[in-house]
């Protein structure tokens, strides 16, 4: 017996706000609950119809943020809620796992996505080993058990740029394009965004010139190199707060509840590769899901990569033989910012919104993201015409 098809009825996301900005006082559930309620409104689905909630979150430091979001949004207490932590991949992995709930018959209507309130992330400390020692604060956990194979993603990206000759000028030009597209696309993106805390659009995008970019400090201290392949702060996606959710349902649930399907799930891939080059996991996941669907990049109508670094976007396009003009049609993570556990879900919402808006484009779109430790996730969706 064939597994039920996963159909997508609606999507919604918050604006993306810089760390310490408009959402600085919002907890994950205070940020996520209004998005979830708006999603139910858009899909015209009652809270009682939701069988499960699956949410990615990377910085909540334990607990079950998904349960808090579900309850704060007014879903019944009987609704199960699962939190996924695969760091940057968590929002997209949460949607893939929700599809699995539908396919296995455990649910017929699921809300999935990601939320990150980086501004309210708990302070992290390592517990002392001996009495009398003091706790040691840390910013990031270990992502591999091997200390010599666990580079910071920023350092790894900078090393990749140096090793592969991606110049600072090339990276800055890519980042400037991302900001310009995000500014130009604010009107088009308004329909997918749910205003919150007085913010109705992504707050980070700005007008930047190459001259201004050249004056920005380097993000990492790399050895002198000719040509200059250093990475400026413009070429790095900044810390951010945000949330994004998708409502998925089976065909049977759509017929029973009168749900209008706007897109369908085609497939997904979650992969791992060397922890030394974590940003390349996104292109590996994208290549795999395209191969599974017997598709090429030139058959896609929209491609959204959460580009944590400009050099990642450049490498992604090279690996997939993708025209850069097709990538991140209204700016990417470089322009929006990086709400870690939500970034993959934001990318998916962007793909769905672009496919729905422009019926003249091919109807299939791709979302991809990479995570620390050398993991990647990608998904294909198709517009229901």
Secondary structure, 3 states (H helix, E strand, C coil): CCCCCCEEEEEEEECCEECCCCCCCCCHHHHHHHHHHHHHHHHCCCHHHCCEEEEECCCCCCCCHHHHHHHHCCCCCCCEEEEECCHHHHHHHHHHHHHHHHHCCCCCEEEEEEEECHHHCCCCEECCCCCCCCCEECCCCCCCCCHHHCCCHHHHHHHHHHHHCCCHHHHHHHHHHHHHHHHHCHHHHHHHEECECCECCCCCCCCCCHHHHHHCCECCCCCCCCCCCCCEHHHECCEEEEEEEEEEECHHHHHHHCCCCCEEEEEEEEEECCHHHHHHHHHHHHHHHHHHCCCCHHHCCEEEECCCEHHHHHHHHHHHCCCHHHECCCCCHHHHCECHHHHHHHHHHHHHHHHHHCCCCCCEEEEEEEECCCEEEEEEEEECC
